[in-house]
Amino acid sequence: MKLGVAICAYYGHIPHLKTLLDSIQRQTRLPDQVVVHCSSSQPEDIPYDVAEYSFPLTIRTDPRKLNASQNRNLAAAELCTDLISFFDADDIMHPQRLEFVAKGFESDVQIVVHNYASHMVGLHGAPEWYRNVLTRCQSGSTIFTRHIPGAAVHNGHPTVRRAVWEHIRFREEDIYRAKEDTVFCTDVIMAYPSQTLYCHNVLSQYTPSRTMNIF
């Protein structure tokens, strides 16, 4: 199956985007396509040469002030892949992230999410999977149906089958701002409660201090 990466960004993310793209270049399983959709920006704002990467890369700029959901959906719409892996422009991928999430779809799984941390950890030997342990609590957050020590879910970094995203997209209304990624993940989880997969390995580095959550 072909795996694509959809990256949401806005002007303030541009200085950090190359760090993410370099982390994708170091993946043990390269993506088949990467699309960045960057709002509040112009083509001349992007200083990076897409040709320096060994995977197909498109960086779309958009002068409009869009929210994260709109950027995610616009990036995903340009992908021509079986799987869509969402990622934030100011975070960093663990070198085995795409390898692990792609393995997760060797069965009938519809969504794969994974653990994250504020610092990167060393290489993993193999993915640590937990099947069908995710649900939505009354407040709307993604929670586990049983206790898993040290478990956490980065809702902004899910991977889904393209057919799932075509059916359940990120909600773009303003009322979902700053929680749109959690709403998307739990919408998918509730639609496919017996086809979810959680990877306990830390597969991304979260860097909340880099930019504000304003698009």
NORNORTA-V259752 format. One record per backbone hydrogen bond with DSSP energy under -1.0 kcal/mol. NH is the residue of the N-H (numbers start at 1). CO is the residue of the C=O. E is the energy in kcal/mol with one decimal. If there is no record, write none. Layout:
NH;CO;E + NH;CO;E
//
This chain:
4;83;-2.5 + 5;33;-2.2 + 6;85;-2.3 + 7;35;-2.8 + 8;87;-1.5 + 9;37;-2.0 + 11;39;-1.0 + 13;10;-2.6 + 14;11;-1.5 + 16;13;-1.8 + 17;13;-1.0 + 20;16;-1.2 + 21;17;-2.6 + 22;18;-2.7 + 23;19;-1.5 + 24;20;-1.8 + 25;21;-2.0 + 26;22;-1.1 + 27;24;-1.7 + 28;95;-2.6 + 32;3;-2.9 + 34;56;-2.3 + 35;5;-2.7 + 36;58;-2.9 + 37;7;-2.6 + 38;60;-3.5 + 39;9;-2.2 + 40;64;-2.4 + 41;62;-1.9 + 45;42;-2.1 + 46;43;-1.5 + 52;49;-1.6 + 53;50;-1.4 + 58;34;-2.3 + 60;36;-3.5 + 62;38;-1.9 + 66;64;-1.0 + 71;67;-2.1 + 72;68;-2.5 + 73;69;-2.8 + 74;70;-2.4 + 75;71;-2.2 + 76;72;-2.6 + 77;73;-2.0 + 79;76;-1.2 + 83;2;-2.2 + 84;160;-3.0 + 85;4;-2.9 + 86;158;-2.9 + 87;6;-2.1 + 89;8;-1.5 + 91;88;-1.5 + 92;205;-1.9 + 94;203;-2.3 + 97;94;-2.3 + 100;96;-2.6 + 101;97;-2.6 + 102;98;-2.0 + 103;99;-1.6 + 104;100;-1.4 + 105;102;-1.3 + 106;103;-1.7 + 110;195;-3.2 + 111;195;-1.2 + 112;159;-2.6 + 113;197;-2.2 + 115;199;-1.8 + 115;201;-1.1 + 117;204;-1.8 + 130;198;-2.1 + 132;196;-1.9 + 135;143;-2.3 + 137;141;-2.3 + 140;137;-1.8 + 143;135;-2.6 + 145;133;-2.5 + 151;148;-2.1 + 154;114;-1.9 + 157;154;-1.7 + 159;112;-2.1 + 160;84;-2.5 + 161;110;-1.4 + 162;82;-3.0 + 165;161;-1.8 + 166;162;-2.3 + 168;164;-3.2 + 176;173;-2.0 + 177;174;-1.8 + 179;176;-2.2 + 183;179;-2.3 + 184;180;-2.2 + 185;181;-2.4 + 186;182;-2.6 + 187;183;-2.3 + 188;184;-2.2 + 189;185;-2.7 + 190;186;-2.6 + 191;187;-1.4 + 192;188;-2.0 + 195;192;-2.0 + 197;111;-1.7 + 198;130;-2.7 + 199;113;-2.6 + 200;128;-2.8 + 203;115;-2.1 + 205;92;-2.9 + 206;117;-3.0 + 210;207;-1.3 + 214;212;-2.2
//
